[in-house]
Amino acid sequence: ETKLIAVNVNGPCNVYTVKQPIRTQADFKGVGDQYLTRLEKTKKAVSIPVIASLNADSTGGWVRYARLIQDAGADALELNLYHVAADPQLGSSYREQADIDLVAEVRAAISIPFAVKLSPYYAAMANFAGRVVGAGADGLVLFNRFYQPDLDLDTFDVVTKVSLSHPSELRMPLRWIAILRPQLGVGTGLAATTGIHGATEAIKALAVGADVVMMASAILRHGAGHVGTVTRELIDWMEEREYESVSQLRGSASAATVADPTAFERANYLKTLHSWSAPSELAGV
């Protein structure tokens, strides 16, 4: 038996059980084929929508697997734009246009809804986000969390390992969802990811305009039951403050609705610096 939670190209988590047949030669497929097989099994095993995630190396690979994922039964697709622009010969305009062209080609190849998961490192985020939507994306997922390399001081080998997120990492998605919500309009879905660990973070993301929030690190730490805990805490918070629905909460603190929208931009720099207080044992030192 194998435990699964949802289809994600980066690996499974535990939620429900799928019985595995005896492996045959046909089971020894490439990663892409294994992913499609897992997607088909997942779709048959659950009654909720299944959103597939795609991260390919080339335009041809993206388009081909987008079609295959749709044919395998995915209800929607997340395009994961995950690359480090390390080639000094390729400028930002080239890199960004390549991503825009990719989004347009995938949009032309499939009919299911799809969102694009972005990194926060584009030179002009608001402009690029609008271009991605203009190229055909139904929504944006903010933000991609790049796994950073570490160094082994004994061997100087580059070490790759997963470090789970921290709630403080939500601040960048909060800023950009608040800014983009009024710019892109309600017709564009916005998903907050990175740093969502409990109801507190979920409430903040919804308040600035997120349509949905995503959790991974918190589920890995606490198990699948944590989803229910967060849901109950969110409902309790809303009832205490007489919110009748998530829709009423959503966007109530975006750049279009807060008293000082510049607080989401560079204008809050000095105020932010003065928010720090030294520990009492260091006062006067």
Phi, psi and chi 1 to 4 in degrees:
 res  aa     phi    psi   chi1   chi2   chi3   chi4
   1 GLU       -  147.4  -65.8 -178.2  -15.2      -
   2 THR  -126.4  134.7  -61.6      -      -      -
   3 LYS   -90.8  134.1  -62.0  -72.3 -172.7  177.7
   4 LEU  -135.2  155.9  -57.1  172.9      -      -
   5 ILE  -118.6  -47.3  179.8  174.2      -      -
   6 ALA  -161.3  164.8      -      -      -      -
   7 VAL   -84.7  119.4  174.4      -      -      -
   8 ASN  -145.2  129.0 -170.9  -52.1      -      -
   9 VAL   -62.9  -19.6   75.3      -      -      -
  10 ASN   -84.5   -3.0  -64.5  -42.6      -      -
  11 GLY   133.3  159.1      -      -      -      -
  12 PRO   -87.7  159.6   31.5  -34.5      -      -
  13 CYS  -127.7  172.7  -58.9      -      -      -
  14 ASN   -94.5  124.8  -62.0  -25.5      -      -
  15 VAL  -147.8  -52.1  165.2      -      -      -
  16 TYR  -132.9  170.6   59.1   86.8      -      -
  17 THR  -110.2  133.3  -60.5      -      -      -
  18 VAL  -119.9  125.1  175.6      -      -      -
  19 LYS   -73.8  131.6  -68.4 -172.9  178.6  -63.8
  20 GLN   -97.2  129.2  -65.0  -84.1   46.1      -
  21 PRO   -74.3  169.1   29.1  -35.3      -      -
  22 ILE   -61.8  132.1  -62.4  173.7      -      -
  23 ARG   -71.7  139.1  -67.5  176.4   66.9   87.8
  24 THR  -122.0  179.8   65.9      -      -      -
  25 GLN   -59.6  -32.9 -174.5   66.5   29.7      -
  26 ALA   -67.3  -19.4      -      -      -      -
  27 ASP   -77.0  -16.9  -66.0  -43.1      -      -
  28 PHE   -87.1   77.8  -67.6   91.9      -      -
  29 LYS  -105.9  174.6  -55.9  175.2 -178.6  178.5
  30 GLY   -70.9  170.2      -      -      -      -
  31 VAL   -58.9  -43.0  173.4      -      -      -
  32 GLY   -61.9  -43.8      -      -      -      -
  33 ASP   -66.4  -38.8  -69.1  -28.1      -      -
  34 GLN   -62.8  -38.6  -67.4  175.9   21.1      -
  35 TYR   -64.7  -43.8 -179.0   70.3      -      -
  36 LEU   -63.2  -39.7  -66.6  170.6      -      -
  37 THR   -63.4  -43.2  -61.3      -      -      -
  38 ARG   -62.9  -40.2 -177.5 -173.0  -59.6  160.6
  39 LEU   -61.6  -46.4  170.9   58.0      -      -
  40 GLU   -60.4  -43.0  -68.7  174.7  -18.1      -
  41 LYS   -66.2  -39.8  -68.7 -179.5  177.2  180.0
  42 THR   -65.1  -43.3  -58.5      -      -      -
  43 LYS   -60.0  -38.0 -178.6   62.8  179.6  174.2
  44 LYS   -74.2  -24.8  -67.1  176.4 -179.1  177.5
  45 ALA   -89.2  -17.7      -      -      -      -
  46 VAL  -124.8  160.1  -59.3      -      -      -
  47 SER  -103.7   -5.0   58.5      -      -      -
  48 ILE   -92.4  160.4   60.5  175.1      -      -
  49 PRO   -60.8  144.8  -23.1   34.2      -      -
  50 VAL  -113.3  120.8  175.6      -      -      -
  51 ILE  -104.7  120.0  -57.7  174.1      -      -
  52 ALA   -87.7  156.9      -      -      -      -
  53 SER  -122.6  135.2  178.9      -      -      -
  54 LEU  -129.3  129.4  174.3   61.0      -      -
  55 ASN  -138.6  104.7 -176.7    3.7      -      -
  56 ALA  -116.7  171.0      -      -      -      -
  57 ASP   -95.6  -18.4  -64.7  -35.1      -      -
  58 SER  -143.4  162.4   64.0      -      -      -
  59 THR   -58.4  -44.8  -58.9      -      -      -
  60 GLY   -59.6  -42.1      -      -      -      -
  61 GLY   -64.7  -42.0      -      -      -      -
  62 TRP   -59.5  -51.7  -80.6   84.6      -      -
  63 VAL   -65.8  -43.8  173.1      -      -      -
  64 ARG   -60.4  -49.0  174.3  172.3  175.1  -96.1
  65 TYR   -74.3  -26.5  -87.9  100.5      -      -
  66 ALA   -61.6  -43.4      -      -      -      -
  67 ARG   -64.4  -44.9  -69.9 -164.8 -171.1  104.2
  68 LEU   -63.8  -38.3  -68.9  171.7      -      -
  69 ILE   -64.9  -42.2  -76.4  171.8      -      -
  70 GLN   -61.2  -44.9  176.0  175.8  -92.2      -
  71 ASP   -65.1  -27.1  -66.7  -17.2      -      -
  72 ALA   -77.6   -7.1      -      -      -      -
  73 GLY   111.4    6.1      -      -      -      -
  74 ALA   -60.8  139.7      -      -      -      -
  75 ASP   -81.1  -24.8  -64.6  -76.5      -      -
  76 ALA  -159.4  169.0      -      -      -      -
  77 LEU  -134.6  137.7  176.2   64.4      -      -
  78 GLU  -107.9  120.1  175.9 -167.5   79.8      -
  79 LEU   -90.8  119.2  -58.9 -179.5      -      -
  80 ASN   -99.5   98.4 -167.6  -25.1      -      -
  81 LEU   -81.8   94.7  -63.8 -176.6      -      -
  82 TYR  -126.0   97.8 -169.3  114.1      -      -
  83 HIS  -154.1  151.0   48.7   70.5      -      -
  84 VAL  -103.6  119.8  177.5      -      -      -
  85 ALA   -79.4   76.8      -      -      -      -
  86 ALA   -98.4   -6.5      -      -      -      -
  87 ASP   -83.1  113.4 -172.0  -19.5      -      -
  88 PRO   -67.7  -13.0   26.3  -34.8      -      -
  89 GLN   -83.3  -12.7  -57.2  -56.9  -44.5      -
  90 LEU  -107.6  114.2  -59.5 -179.7      -      -
  91 GLY   -78.4  171.0      -      -      -      -
  92 SER   -64.2  -36.4   59.4      -      -      -
  93 SER   -64.8  -38.7   58.9      -      -      -
  94 TYR   -65.4  -46.8  174.4   87.9      -      -
  95 ARG   -63.3  -42.9 -177.6   66.7  -94.0  176.5
  96 GLU   -68.0  -40.9  -69.5 -176.1    5.2      -
  97 GLN   -65.7  -36.0 -171.8   58.2   51.3      -
  98 ALA   -61.3  -39.9      -      -      -      -
  99 ASP   -68.1  -40.6  -74.2  -15.2      -      -
 100 ILE   -63.0  -44.2  -65.0  -62.8      -      -
 101 ASP   -61.2  -38.8  -67.5  -16.7      -      -
 102 LEU   -63.0  -45.8  172.7   60.0      -      -
 103 VAL   -59.0  -43.6  171.4      -      -      -
 104 ALA   -63.9  -39.6      -      -      -      -
 105 GLU   -68.3  -40.1  -70.3 -169.5   41.2      -
 106 VAL   -66.8  -40.8  172.4      -      -      -
 107 ARG   -58.3  -39.1  172.2   72.1  -70.8  169.4
 108 ALA   -71.9  -20.5      -      -      -      -
 109 ALA   -91.7  -20.1      -      -      -      -
 110 ILE  -131.3  161.4   61.9  174.7      -      -
 111 SER  -112.4  -14.7   58.2      -      -      -
 112 ILE   -73.0  156.4   57.9  175.7      -      -
 113 PRO   -60.9  146.6  -20.1   32.4      -      -
 114 PHE  -145.9  146.1   81.8   99.2      -      -
 115 ALA  -115.6  156.9      -      -      -      -
 116 VAL  -113.8  125.3  178.2      -      -      -
 117 LYS   -91.5  117.1 -169.4  171.8 -173.4  178.7
 118 LEU  -103.3  155.5  -59.7  176.9      -      -
 119 SER   -89.4  164.5   81.8      -      -      -
 120 PRO   -88.3   13.0   32.2  -34.5      -      -
 121 TYR  -103.6   13.1  -57.2  123.2      -      -
 122 TYR   -73.5  146.5  -69.6   95.5      -      -
 123 ALA   -62.3  -39.8      -      -      -      -
 124 ALA  -131.2   86.9      -      -      -      -
 125 MET   -59.6  -45.9  174.7   55.9   66.7      -
 126 ALA   -62.2  -43.0      -      -      -      -
 127 ASN   -63.7  -46.5  174.8  -89.1      -      -
 128 PHE   -66.4  -39.5 -175.2   72.4      -      -
 129 ALA   -60.2  -42.5      -      -      -      -
 130 GLY   -64.3  -36.8      -      -      -      -
 131 ARG   -68.3  -37.0  -68.7  171.4   63.9 -162.7
 132 VAL   -63.1  -43.8  170.2      -      -      -
 133 VAL   -64.7  -40.9  172.9      -      -      -
 134 GLY   -63.5  -27.6      -      -      -      -
 135 ALA   -79.9   -7.1      -      -      -      -
 136 GLY   126.8   -2.3      -      -      -      -
 137 ALA   -70.4  137.3      -      -      -      -
 138 ASP   -83.0  -18.0  -62.8  -62.0      -      -
 139 GLY  -165.6  171.9      -      -      -      -
 140 LEU  -126.1  143.9  -56.6  175.7      -      -
 141 VAL  -112.7  120.4 -179.9      -      -      -
 142 LEU  -122.7  118.5  -54.0  178.4      -      -
 143 PHE  -130.7  165.4  -77.2  111.6      -      -
 144 ASN   -68.2  134.4 -146.6  -31.9      -      -
 145 ARG  -105.1  100.6 -175.6  171.0  178.3  -95.7
 146 PHE   -69.3  133.2  -75.9   11.9      -      -
 147 TYR   -79.3  125.1  -64.5  121.7      -      -
 148 GLN   -96.4  140.2  -52.7  -64.3  -12.7      -
 149 PRO   -73.4  155.0   28.2  -34.8      -      -
 150 ASP  -122.1  177.1 -158.5   -7.7      -      -
 151 LEU  -130.0  131.1 -162.0   63.4      -      -
 152 ASP   -83.9  115.5 -174.0  -42.5      -      -
 153 LEU   -73.5  -15.1  -67.9 -176.7      -      -
 154 ASP   -82.4  -37.5  -68.0  -37.3      -      -
 155 THR  -114.2  -12.1   63.6      -      -      -
 156 PHE    59.8   23.7  -78.9  172.9      -      -
 157 ASP   -77.3  145.2  -71.0  -25.3      -      -
 158 VAL   -77.5  125.3  175.9      -      -      -
 159 VAL  -107.5  129.9  178.7      -      -      -
 160 THR  -113.5  124.0   55.4      -      -      -
 161 LYS  -154.9  156.1   59.0 -178.3  179.2 -179.8
 162 VAL   -81.1  129.3  173.1      -      -      -
 163 SER  -114.9  120.0  -64.4      -      -      -
 164 LEU   -68.7  155.0  -59.6 -177.7      -      -
 165 SER   -73.2  168.7   70.9      -      -      -
 166 HIS  -124.7  147.9 -175.3  -86.8      -      -
 167 PRO   -54.5  -28.8  -30.5   36.9      -      -
 168 SER   -63.4  -21.3   63.8      -      -      -
 169 GLU   -72.6   -7.2  -65.1  178.1   61.5      -
 170 LEU   -71.2  -18.6  175.8   63.3      -      -
 171 ARG   -61.2  -38.6  -66.3  179.6 -176.3  179.8
 172 MET   -68.1  -47.9 -171.3  176.5  -66.5      -
 173 PRO   -57.9  -38.4  -26.2   35.1      -      -
 174 LEU   -58.0  -46.9  -81.4 -177.0      -      -
 175 ARG   -58.0  -50.4  161.5  178.9  -79.8  172.4
 176 TRP   -77.2  -31.2  -80.0  106.3      -      -
 177 ILE   -67.1  -40.2  -69.9  172.7      -      -
 178 ALA   -61.3  -39.8      -      -      -      -
 179 ILE   -73.4  -43.8  -68.6  171.1      -      -
 180 LEU   -78.4  -25.4  -67.3  174.0      -      -
 181 ARG   -53.5  -53.8  177.9   76.1  -72.3  164.7
 182 PRO   -71.7  -25.7   22.9  -32.8      -      -
 183 GLN   -72.7  -40.9  -66.9 -179.6    6.8      -
 184 LEU   -90.4  -20.1  -62.0  178.1      -      -
 185 GLY    83.2  170.0      -      -      -      -
 186 VAL   -74.5  -13.7  -64.4      -      -      -
 187 GLY   -74.3  -14.3      -      -      -      -
 188 THR  -103.0  123.0  -60.2      -      -      -
 189 GLY   -73.7  139.4      -      -      -      -
 190 LEU  -125.4  126.6  -66.4  177.1      -      -
 191 ALA  -115.5  134.4      -      -      -      -
 192 ALA   -97.3  129.4      -      -      -      -
 193 THR  -141.9  156.5 -175.1      -      -      -
 194 THR    88.2  109.6  -59.7      -      -      -
 195 GLY    93.4    1.2      -      -      -      -
 196 ILE   -82.3  105.1  -52.3  -72.0      -      -
 197 HIS  -117.4  -18.8  -77.3 -110.7      -      -
 198 GLY  -159.0 -171.7      -      -      -      -
 199 ALA   -63.2  -34.1      -      -      -      -
 200 THR   -57.5  -48.3  -63.8      -      -      -
 201 GLU   -69.2  -38.0  -65.6   78.0   39.7      -
 202 ALA   -62.4  -42.7      -      -      -      -
 203 ILE   -62.5  -44.4  -67.3  163.9      -      -
 204 LYS   -60.9  -44.0  -69.8  178.1 -179.6  178.8
 205 ALA   -64.3  -43.1      -      -      -      -
 206 LEU   -64.3  -39.6  -68.4  168.7      -      -
 207 ALA   -63.7  -35.7      -      -      -      -
 208 VAL   -83.0   -6.3  -62.2      -      -      -
 209 GLY   125.8    3.8      -      -      -      -
 210 ALA   -67.2  140.0      -      -      -      -
 211 ASP   -80.4  -35.6  -67.5  -73.1      -      -
 212 VAL  -142.3  160.7  -63.9      -      -      -
 213 VAL  -122.7  151.8  -61.1      -      -      -
 214 MET  -122.1  139.6  -61.8 -179.1  172.6      -
 215 MET  -126.1  136.6  -71.5 -168.0  -59.2      -
 216 ALA  -133.8  -57.6      -      -      -      -
 217 SER   -58.6  -40.8  -67.2      -      -      -
 218 ALA   -65.3  -36.7      -      -      -      -
 219 ILE   -70.8  -38.5  -65.3  175.0      -      -
 220 LEU   -63.0  -35.2  -68.4  174.3      -      -
 221 ARG   -75.9  -42.5  -78.4 -164.8  175.0  102.5
 222 HIS  -112.6   -9.1  -54.4  -64.1      -      -
 223 GLY    92.3  167.7      -      -      -      -
 224 ALA   -63.8  -26.8      -      -      -      -
 225 GLY   -62.5  -15.8      -      -      -      -
 226 HIS   -64.6  -26.8 -171.7   61.0      -      -
 227 VAL   -59.9  -44.1  174.7      -      -      -
 228 GLY   -64.2  -38.9      -      -      -      -
 229 THR   -61.7  -46.2  -60.7      -      -      -
 230 VAL   -64.3  -40.6  172.8      -      -      -
 231 THR   -62.3  -45.2  -58.8      -      -      -
 232 ARG   -64.0  -41.6  -71.9 -169.3  -62.9  -88.0
 233 GLU   -66.6  -35.9  -68.8  176.4   -6.4      -
 234 LEU   -64.4  -45.3  170.1   61.2      -      -
 235 ILE   -62.6  -43.7  -67.7  171.9      -      -
 236 ASP   -59.9  -44.0  -70.3  -16.3      -      -
 237 TRP   -62.0  -44.3 -175.0   92.8      -      -
 238 MET   -66.1  -41.2  -68.5  174.7   57.6      -
 239 GLU   -65.3  -39.3  -70.5  178.9  -14.8      -
 240 GLU   -61.3  -30.9  -71.6  174.7    3.8      -
 241 ARG  -105.1   11.2  -69.8  156.7 -179.6   80.5
 242 GLU    61.6   34.1  -60.2 -177.3  -12.4      -
 243 TYR   -80.6  132.1  -78.8   96.9      -      -
 244 GLU   -88.2  -19.8  -63.4 -178.4   -2.1      -
 245 SER  -160.8  163.3   66.9      -      -      -
 246 VAL   -63.5  -34.2  170.1      -      -      -
 247 SER   -60.1  -36.0  -63.3      -      -      -
 248 GLN   -67.7  -36.3 -176.5 -176.7    0.7      -
 249 LEU   -74.7  -38.7  169.0   63.4      -      -
 250 ARG   -59.4  126.7 -176.3 -179.9  -67.2  115.3
 251 GLY    80.2    5.8      -      -      -      -
 252 SER   -72.3   -9.5   56.4      -      -      -
 253 ALA  -133.5   35.1      -      -      -      -
 254 SER   -81.7  177.2   73.5      -      -      -
 255 ALA   -63.2  -20.4      -      -      -      -
 256 ALA   -85.4  -13.6      -      -      -      -
 257 THR  -120.2  -21.2   54.1      -      -      -
 258 VAL   -74.6  158.7  -64.8      -      -      -
 259 ALA   -66.4  -34.0      -      -      -      -
 260 ASP  -127.9   88.8  179.6   16.1      -      -
 261 PRO   -64.9  -21.4   21.2  -32.2      -      -
 262 THR   -68.0  -13.6   62.7      -      -      -
 263 ALA   -62.5  -21.7      -      -      -      -
 264 PHE   -85.9   -2.3  -71.2  114.5      -      -
 265 GLU  -118.0 -165.0  -57.3  173.7   17.4      -
 266 ARG   -66.0  -17.9 -175.5   67.7  162.6   70.7
 267 ALA   -62.7  -15.3      -      -      -      -
 268 ASN   -95.4   15.3   65.8   -7.7      -      -
 269 TYR   -61.3  -53.4 -178.7   68.0      -      -
 270 LEU   -65.3  -40.1  -71.3  177.1      -      -
 271 LYS   -61.9  -38.2 -175.3  176.5 -179.7  179.8
 272 THR   -64.4  -44.3  -60.6      -      -      -
 273 LEU   -60.1  -40.6  -68.7 -179.3      -      -
 274 HIS   -77.1   -6.2  -74.5  -68.7      -      -
 275 SER   -75.9  -12.9   69.9      -      -      -
 276 TRP   -82.1  135.1  166.9 -107.8      -      -
 277 SER  -124.0  132.1  -63.3      -      -      -
 278 ALA   -67.6  148.8      -      -      -      -
 279 PRO   -56.3  149.2  -23.8   33.6      -      -
 280 SER   -58.0  -34.2   57.0      -      -      -
 281 GLU   -71.1  -14.6   62.5  -90.7   20.4      -
 282 LEU  -103.3   -3.3  -64.6  179.7      -      -
 283 ALA   -59.8  129.6      -      -      -      -
 284 GLY    83.4   -3.1      -      -      -      -
 285 VAL   -80.5      -  175.4      -      -      -
